[in-house]
Amino acid sequence: MNRPVFRETPTGLPGFRLWPDALDAAAQRALLEQVLTAAETAPFYRPVTPGGRPFSVEMTGLGPLAWVSDRAGYRYQPTHPVTGRPWPLMPQALLDLWDVLTNWPAPPDACLVNLYRGEARMGLHQDRDEADLTAPVLSVSLGDTAVFRIGAAEGGKTRTLKLASGDVCALTGPARLARHGIDRLLAGSSQLVPGGGRINLTLRRAR
């Protein structure tokens, strides 16, 4: 069986890889349905920072582990912080994307699912809670277009680009520790997510 071919767009930032329209409309709907079904047993919740400040996004997770934040700190854990139950399985479509686009020798063991609605955003940050910081981080966008900000790990200027529904991007190599975040959503740019908004799925090797 032939592996799918994805069109990669140069980003100008070494190690930051972008595949626009990697998922067509049917694939987006199928993946969203799986995510929403998983959220019936692992509901979206609003985490807080260690200082007690609520996030503007809601979160859940898929796979053996998922990233959580609360007053005890940032970490990966195998259970939902509200229900105490294991996270639902990661959809095969996500595992296939990881395999084809990253060529990493091991599958992802964590998928963070962020739900953005209204004024939700994500400040500039680095993904540093993983055991192996050479493993890639793969991100899938569903729903409203997001204004994504990214800059080099060592600091300096940042730039923005738009991530639309079906786009996939990755932080690899020299961009693995890039500073990145979401400035805002372009509300109404997609009708995919019921009730509006954007769902972002981030695949990682936590262990």
MARTORVEX-632973 format. One record per residue: residue number from 1; residue in one letter; chain; x, y, z of N, C-alpha, C in turn. Coordinates in steps of 0.1 Angstrom, whole numbers, always signed. Last residue first. Layout:
BEGIN
{atom NUM,a,A,{X,Y,Z},{X,Y,Z},{X,Y,Z}}
...
***
This chain:
BEGIN
{atom 207,r,A,{+81,+101,+274},{+90,+93,+281},{+103,+91,+275}}
{atom 206,a,A,{+67,+116,+255},{+69,+122,+268},{+80,+114,+276}}
{atom 205,r,A,{+66,+126,+224},{+72,+115,+231},{+75,+120,+245}}
{atom 204,r,A,{+34,+138,+211},{+48,+140,+217},{+53,+126,+222}}
{atom 203,l,A,{+11,+158,+194},{+16,+145,+196},{+31,+146,+201}}
{atom 202,t,A,{-16,+178,+199},{-2,+178,+199},{+4,+165,+203}}
{atom 201,l,A,{-44,+192,+184},{-39,+180,+189},{-23,+179,+187}}
{atom 200,n,A,{-68,+217,+188},{-54,+214,+184},{-49,+201,+191}}
{atom 199,i,A,{-97,+230,+177},{-91,+220,+185},{-77,+217,+179}}
{atom 198,r,A,{-115,+261,+179},{-104,+253,+173},{-100,+242,+183}}
{atom 197,g,A,{-149,+274,+173},{-136,+273,+180},{-126,+264,+172}}
{atom 196,g,A,{-183,+262,+174},{-172,+271,+170},{-159,+268,+177}}
{atom 195,g,A,{-203,+244,+178},{-202,+255,+187},{-191,+265,+184}}
{atom 194,p,A,{-183,+218,+164},{-197,+223,+169},{-195,+234,+180}}
{atom 193,v,A,{-159,+226,+140},{-161,+223,+154},{-175,+227,+159}}
{atom 192,l,A,{-163,+236,+113},{-160,+222,+116},{-164,+218,+131}}
{atom 191,q,A,{-164,+260,+101},{-177,+255,+107},{-175,+241,+112}}
{atom 190,s,A,{-141,+286,+103},{-144,+272,+100},{-157,+269,+107}}
{atom 189,s,A,{-140,+312,+109},{-133,+309,+97},{-135,+294,+93}}
{atom 188,g,A,{-151,+321,+133},{-160,+318,+122},{-153,+314,+109}}
{atom 187,a,A,{-123,+339,+144},{-136,+333,+147},{-145,+332,+135}}
{atom 186,l,A,{-93,+333,+145},{-101,+340,+135},{-115,+334,+136}}
{atom 185,l,A,{-77,+335,+177},{-85,+328,+167},{-91,+337,+157}}
{atom 184,r,A,{-44,+345,+187},{-59,+346,+187},{-64,+337,+177}}
{atom 183,d,A,{-18,+336,+193},{-22,+349,+196},{-37,+351,+197}}
{atom 182,i,A,{-2,+308,+206},{-14,+312,+198},{-18,+326,+202}}
{atom 181,g,A,{+33,+300,+204},{+20,+302,+211},{+9,+306,+201}}
{atom 180,h,A,{+68,+293,+211},{+56,+293,+202},{+44,+295,+211}}
{atom 179,r,A,{+102,+289,+208},{+92,+295,+215},{+80,+297,+206}}
{atom 178,a,A,{+117,+257,+200},{+113,+271,+196},{+102,+276,+206}}
{atom 177,l,A,{+129,+233,+205},{+126,+242,+216},{+122,+256,+213}}
{atom 176,r,A,{+131,+224,+178},{+124,+216,+188},{+120,+224,+201}}
{atom 175,a,A,{+145,+236,+159},{+133,+243,+163},{+125,+235,+173}}
{atom 174,p,A,{+166,+219,+153},{+169,+232,+159},{+157,+240,+163}}
{atom 173,g,A,{+144,+191,+154},{+158,+196,+153},{+161,+209,+160}}
{atom 172,t,A,{+110,+203,+151},{+120,+193,+150},{+134,+199,+151}}
{atom 171,l,A,{+77,+207,+153},{+89,+213,+159},{+100,+201,+159}}
{atom 170,a,A,{+53,+208,+127},{+62,+200,+136},{+73,+209,+141}}
{atom 169,c,A,{+19,+208,+116},{+32,+214,+117},{+40,+206,+127}}
{atom 168,v,A,{-9,+207,+94},{-1,+200,+104},{+13,+206,+104}}
{atom 167,d,A,{-43,+217,+87},{-28,+220,+86},{-21,+211,+97}}
{atom 166,g,A,{-69,+214,+92},{-63,+204,+84},{-48,+206,+82}}
{atom 165,s,A,{-76,+248,+95},{-81,+235,+97},{-75,+225,+87}}
{atom 164,a,A,{-46,+268,+96},{-60,+266,+93},{-64,+251,+95}}
{atom 163,l,A,{-26,+291,+110},{-28,+276,+109},{-42,+274,+107}}
{atom 162,k,A,{-6,+318,+99},{-20,+313,+101},{-20,+298,+100}}
{atom 161,l,A,{+21,+332,+116},{+16,+327,+104},{+2,+321,+108}}
{atom 160,t,A,{+45,+356,+129},{+33,+349,+129},{+29,+343,+116}}
{atom 159,r,A,{+77,+357,+147},{+68,+360,+136},{+55,+352,+137}}
{atom 158,t,A,{+100,+373,+169},{+91,+362,+166},{+83,+366,+153}}
{atom 157,k,A,{+134,+381,+178},{+122,+384,+172},{+113,+371,+169}}
{atom 156,g,A,{+149,+366,+208},{+149,+375,+196},{+135,+376,+191}}
{atom 155,g,A,{+157,+331,+218},{+151,+345,+219},{+152,+353,+207}}
{atom 154,e,A,{+165,+306,+213},{+174,+314,+221},{+169,+328,+223}}
{atom 153,a,A,{+146,+294,+197},{+147,+290,+211},{+155,+300,+219}}
{atom 152,a,A,{+128,+317,+175},{+139,+308,+179},{+140,+306,+194}}
{atom 151,g,A,{+92,+317,+174},{+105,+324,+174},{+116,+314,+178}}
{atom 150,i,A,{+58,+322,+165},{+69,+313,+167},{+82,+321,+166}}
{atom 149,r,A,{+23,+321,+167},{+35,+329,+168},{+47,+320,+171}}
{atom 148,f,A,{-6,+319,+148},{+4,+311,+155},{+17,+320,+155}}
{atom 147,v,A,{-39,+323,+147},{-27,+331,+145},{-16,+325,+154}}
{atom 146,a,A,{-60,+297,+134},{-53,+304,+145},{-42,+312,+140}}
{atom 145,t,A,{-92,+290,+121},{-78,+294,+119},{-73,+301,+131}}
{atom 144,d,A,{-114,+266,+136},{-111,+279,+132},{-96,+281,+131}}
{atom 143,g,A,{-107,+231,+129},{-116,+242,+132},{-110,+255,+128}}
{atom 142,l,A,{-76,+216,+139},{-90,+214,+134},{-99,+226,+138}}
{atom 141,s,A,{-42,+208,+134},{-52,+219,+137},{-66,+214,+131}}
{atom 140,v,A,{-16,+191,+150},{-27,+190,+141},{-38,+200,+144}}
{atom 139,s,A,{+19,+187,+155},{+6,+195,+159},{-4,+194,+147}}
{atom 138,l,A,{+45,+170,+171},{+37,+172,+159},{+23,+177,+162}}
{atom 137,v,A,{+78,+172,+180},{+64,+175,+185},{+56,+178,+172}}
{atom 136,p,A,{+105,+148,+181},{+97,+159,+175},{+84,+161,+183}}
{atom 135,a,A,{+132,+143,+204},{+120,+138,+197},{+111,+149,+192}}
{atom 134,t,A,{+150,+156,+219},{+153,+155,+205},{+141,+150,+197}}
{atom 133,l,A,{+143,+155,+245},{+140,+168,+238},{+145,+168,+224}}
{atom 132,d,A,{+130,+132,+264},{+139,+133,+252},{+136,+145,+244}}
{atom 131,a,A,{+110,+137,+283},{+123,+131,+287},{+133,+133,+276}}
{atom 130,e,A,{+93,+169,+284},{+95,+156,+278},{+109,+150,+282}}
{atom 129,d,A,{+89,+195,+290},{+86,+186,+300},{+88,+171,+295}}
{atom 128,r,A,{+92,+216,+272},{+104,+211,+279},{+102,+200,+289}}
{atom 127,d,A,{+83,+236,+248},{+79,+223,+253},{+91,+216,+259}}
{atom 126,q,A,{+80,+271,+257},{+87,+260,+251},{+82,+247,+257}}
{atom 125,h,A,{+58,+299,+248},{+63,+289,+257},{+72,+279,+250}}
{atom 124,l,A,{+36,+326,+247},{+48,+320,+242},{+54,+310,+252}}
{atom 123,g,A,{+1,+317,+255},{+13,+325,+255},{+25,+318,+250}}
{atom 122,m,A,{-27,+311,+238},{-17,+304,+245},{-4,+313,+244}}
{atom 121,r,A,{-63,+319,+242},{-50,+320,+235},{-40,+312,+243}}
{atom 120,a,A,{-97,+327,+238},{-87,+318,+243},{-74,+320,+235}}
{atom 119,e,A,{-119,+341,+232},{-107,+349,+234},{-95,+340,+239}}
{atom 118,g,A,{-136,+315,+217},{-137,+330,+220},{-123,+336,+220}}
{atom 117,r,A,{-118,+285,+224},{-130,+292,+220},{-129,+307,+224}}
{atom 116,y,A,{-98,+257,+219},{-98,+272,+220},{-112,+277,+216}}
{atom 115,l,A,{-87,+229,+234},{-99,+235,+228},{-99,+250,+231}}
{atom 114,n,A,{-61,+206,+230},{-65,+219,+234},{-77,+224,+227}}
{atom 113,v,A,{-48,+176,+239},{-59,+181,+231},{-63,+195,+237}}
{atom 112,l,A,{-18,+159,+237},{-25,+169,+244},{-35,+175,+234}}
{atom 111,c,A,{-8,+127,+237},{-14,+136,+228},{-22,+146,+237}}
{atom 110,a,A,{+19,+104,+240},{+11,+114,+246},{+5,+123,+235}}
{atom 109,d,A,{+37,+88,+226},{+30,+82,+238},{+21,+92,+246}}
{atom 108,p,A,{+43,+81,+192},{+40,+91,+203},{+33,+84,+214}}
{atom 107,p,A,{+66,+54,+184},{+54,+61,+183},{+52,+72,+194}}
{atom 106,a,A,{+100,+56,+173},{+91,+52,+183},{+78,+60,+181}}
{atom 105,p,A,{+116,+68,+153},{+116,+53,+154},{+106,+48,+164}}
{atom 104,w,A,{+102,+92,+131},{+108,+89,+144},{+106,+74,+147}}
{atom 103,n,A,{+91,+103,+108},{+100,+92,+107},{+108,+89,+120}}
{atom 102,t,A,{+72,+123,+107},{+83,+125,+115},{+94,+115,+113}}
{atom 101,l,A,{+52,+116,+88},{+57,+129,+88},{+70,+131,+96}}
{atom 100,v,A,{+44,+89,+92},{+48,+94,+79},{+56,+107,+79}}
{atom 99,d,A,{+40,+87,+120},{+49,+78,+113},{+53,+83,+100}}
{atom 98,w,A,{+21,+107,+125},{+34,+108,+131},{+44,+99,+124}}
{atom 97,l,A,{-1,+98,+109},{+6,+110,+106},{+20,+111,+112}}
{atom 96,d,A,{-6,+74,+123},{-2,+73,+109},{+5,+86,+105}}
{atom 95,l,A,{-15,+84,+147},{-3,+75,+147},{+3,+75,+133}}
{atom 94,l,A,{-38,+96,+138},{-27,+104,+144},{-14,+96,+144}}
{atom 93,a,A,{-53,+75,+130},{-50,+85,+120},{-39,+94,+125}}
{atom 92,q,A,{-59,+60,+153},{-49,+55,+144},{-44,+66,+134}}
{atom 91,p,A,{-63,+80,+183},{-68,+75,+170},{-56,+71,+161}}
{atom 90,m,A,{-53,+68,+214},{-50,+77,+204},{-55,+72,+190}}
{atom 89,l,A,{-77,+59,+240},{-67,+56,+230},{-65,+67,+219}}
{atom 88,p,A,{-83,+81,+268},{-87,+72,+257},{-75,+69,+248}}
{atom 87,w,A,{-65,+78,+300},{-69,+86,+288},{-74,+76,+277}}
{atom 86,p,A,{-80,+63,+329},{-70,+64,+319},{-75,+72,+307}}
{atom 85,r,A,{-96,+84,+354},{-96,+73,+345},{-85,+74,+335}}
{atom 84,g,A,{-100,+106,+370},{-91,+96,+375},{-90,+84,+366}}
{atom 83,t,A,{-115,+128,+363},{-122,+116,+364},{-114,+105,+371}}
{atom 82,v,A,{-96,+149,+365},{-109,+151,+371},{-116,+137,+373}}
{atom 81,p,A,{-72,+142,+352},{-71,+147,+365},{-85,+149,+372}}
{atom 80,h,A,{-68,+110,+337},{-75,+123,+336},{-75,+129,+350}}
{atom 79,t,A,{-36,+94,+338},{-50,+94,+341},{-55,+109,+340}}
{atom 78,p,A,{-8,+93,+335},{-16,+84,+327},{-31,+85,+330}}
{atom 77,q,A,{+9,+125,+330},{+4,+115,+338},{-6,+106,+330}}
{atom 76,y,A,{+35,+150,+330},{+27,+140,+322},{+22,+129,+332}}
{atom 75,r,A,{+33,+183,+344},{+38,+169,+343},{+30,+162,+333}}
{atom 74,y,A,{+37,+212,+364},{+35,+207,+351},{+41,+192,+350}}
{atom 73,g,A,{+22,+215,+398},{+32,+217,+387},{+28,+212,+374}}
{atom 72,a,A,{+3,+216,+417},{+14,+207,+419},{+25,+208,+409}}
{atom 71,r,A,{-18,+231,+406},{-9,+237,+417},{+3,+229,+420}}
{atom 70,d,A,{-14,+219,+372},{-22,+223,+384},{-13,+229,+394}}
{atom 69,s,A,{-15,+204,+341},{-10,+215,+349},{-20,+218,+360}}
{atom 68,v,A,{-5,+176,+320},{-15,+183,+329},{-8,+194,+336}}
{atom 67,w,A,{-3,+156,+291},{+3,+167,+299},{-8,+174,+307}}
{atom 66,a,A,{-8,+121,+291},{-12,+134,+287},{-6,+144,+296}}
{atom 65,l,A,{-3,+87,+280},{+0,+98,+289},{-6,+111,+283}}
{atom 64,p,A,{-13,+69,+261},{-9,+64,+274},{-7,+75,+285}}
{atom 63,g,A,{-41,+88,+246},{-29,+79,+246},{-25,+75,+260}}
{atom 62,l,A,{-51,+121,+250},{-53,+108,+244},{-40,+101,+245}}
{atom 61,g,A,{-68,+147,+269},{-57,+140,+263},{-61,+127,+258}}
{atom 60,t,A,{-79,+182,+272},{-80,+168,+276},{-68,+161,+269}}
{atom 59,m,A,{-87,+216,+281},{-78,+205,+277},{-84,+192,+280}}
{atom 58,e,A,{-94,+250,+272},{-97,+238,+279},{-89,+226,+273}}
{atom 57,v,A,{-76,+281,+277},{-80,+270,+269},{-85,+259,+278}}
{atom 56,s,A,{-68,+298,+296},{-79,+303,+288},{-84,+292,+278}}
{atom 55,f,A,{-61,+285,+329},{-58,+286,+315},{-70,+292,+307}}
{atom 54,p,A,{-62,+302,+360},{-68,+293,+350},{-63,+296,+336}}
{atom 53,r,A,{-36,+303,+384},{-43,+310,+374},{-49,+301,+363}}
{atom 52,g,A,{-21,+290,+403},{-35,+290,+405},{-43,+298,+394}}
{atom 51,g,A,{+6,+286,+400},{+2,+297,+408},{-13,+299,+410}}
{atom 50,p,A,{+6,+265,+382},{+10,+262,+396},{+7,+274,+405}}
{atom 49,t,A,{-25,+271,+363},{-10,+271,+365},{-6,+268,+379}}
{atom 48,v,A,{-52,+248,+357},{-47,+261,+363},{-31,+259,+363}}
{atom 47,p,A,{-75,+236,+331},{-64,+235,+341},{-60,+249,+346}}
{atom 46,r,A,{-107,+227,+325},{-98,+240,+325},{-87,+239,+335}}
{atom 45,y,A,{-115,+199,+304},{-115,+206,+317},{-106,+218,+316}}
{atom 44,f,A,{-133,+176,+284},{-124,+188,+285},{-126,+195,+298}}
{atom 43,p,A,{-135,+142,+296},{-141,+155,+292},{-130,+166,+292}}
{atom 42,a,A,{-134,+113,+286},{-123,+122,+291},{-126,+136,+288}}
{atom 41,t,A,{-157,+104,+275},{-152,+97,+287},{-140,+105,+293}}
{atom 40,e,A,{-161,+123,+255},{-173,+119,+263},{-168,+111,+276}}
{atom 39,a,A,{-138,+125,+241},{-141,+136,+252},{-153,+132,+260}}
{atom 38,a,A,{-140,+106,+222},{-131,+104,+234},{-134,+113,+245}}
{atom 37,t,A,{-158,+119,+205},{-162,+107,+212},{-153,+104,+224}}
{atom 36,l,A,{-141,+139,+197},{-153,+143,+205},{-159,+130,+212}}
{atom 35,v,A,{-122,+124,+183},{-118,+133,+194},{-130,+136,+203}}
{atom 34,q,A,{-138,+113,+162},{-131,+104,+172},{-127,+112,+185}}
{atom 33,e,A,{-147,+136,+149},{-156,+127,+155},{-150,+118,+165}}
{atom 32,l,A,{-122,+146,+140},{-129,+153,+150},{-140,+144,+157}}
{atom 31,l,A,{-116,+126,+121},{-107,+128,+133},{-115,+135,+143}}
{atom 30,a,A,{-136,+130,+102},{-135,+117,+109},{-126,+118,+121}}
{atom 29,r,A,{-132,+157,+94},{-145,+153,+101},{-143,+140,+108}}
{atom 28,q,A,{-107,+154,+83},{-109,+163,+94},{-121,+159,+102}}
{atom 27,a,A,{-112,+137,+61},{-103,+133,+72},{-104,+141,+84}}
{atom 26,a,A,{-129,+154,+46},{-134,+141,+51},{-125,+136,+63}}
{atom 25,a,A,{-111,+175,+39},{-123,+177,+47},{-129,+165,+53}}
{atom 24,d,A,{-77,+164,+44},{-88,+169,+36},{-101,+170,+45}}
{atom 23,l,A,{-48,+173,+60},{-60,+165,+61},{-71,+171,+53}}
{atom 22,a,A,{-29,+191,+51},{-25,+177,+52},{-37,+168,+53}}
{atom 21,d,A,{-30,+219,+46},{-40,+210,+40},{-36,+195,+41}}
{atom 20,p,A,{+5,+223,+49},{-8,+229,+48},{-18,+219,+42}}
{atom 19,w,A,{+29,+215,+69},{+22,+208,+58},{+8,+213,+57}}
{atom 18,l,A,{+60,+226,+81},{+46,+229,+79},{+41,+222,+67}}
{atom 17,r,A,{+86,+226,+106},{+80,+221,+93},{+65,+223,+93}}
{atom 16,f,A,{+114,+239,+118},{+99,+241,+119},{+93,+237,+106}}
{atom 15,g,A,{+140,+236,+110},{+134,+226,+120},{+119,+228,+122}}
{atom 14,p,A,{+147,+270,+105},{+152,+256,+104},{+145,+247,+115}}
{atom 13,l,A,{+123,+289,+91},{+129,+286,+105},{+134,+272,+105}}
{atom 12,g,A,{+112,+290,+66},{+123,+300,+69},{+129,+298,+83}}
{atom 11,t,A,{+93,+272,+58},{+89,+281,+68},{+100,+292,+71}}
{atom 10,p,A,{+80,+256,+28},{+92,+261,+36},{+87,+272,+46}}
{atom 9,t,A,{+56,+231,+30},{+58,+245,+27},{+70,+250,+35}}
{atom 8,e,A,{+49,+199,+17},{+55,+207,+28},{+58,+221,+22}}
{atom 7,r,A,{+24,+177,+10},{+31,+189,+5},{+36,+197,+16}}
{atom 6,f,A,{+26,+142,+14},{+21,+155,+19},{+30,+166,+14}}
{atom 5,v,A,{+14,+112,+3},{+24,+122,+1},{+19,+135,+5}}
{atom 4,p,A,{+8,+80,+19},{+4,+93,+13},{+15,+102,+12}}
{atom 3,r,A,{+22,+49,+7},{+21,+59,+18},{+17,+72,+11}}
{atom 2,n,A,{+6,+22,-9},{+14,+34,-10},{+12,+43,+2}}
{atom 1,m,A,{+9,-12,+0},{+0,+0,+0},{+9,+12,+0}}
***
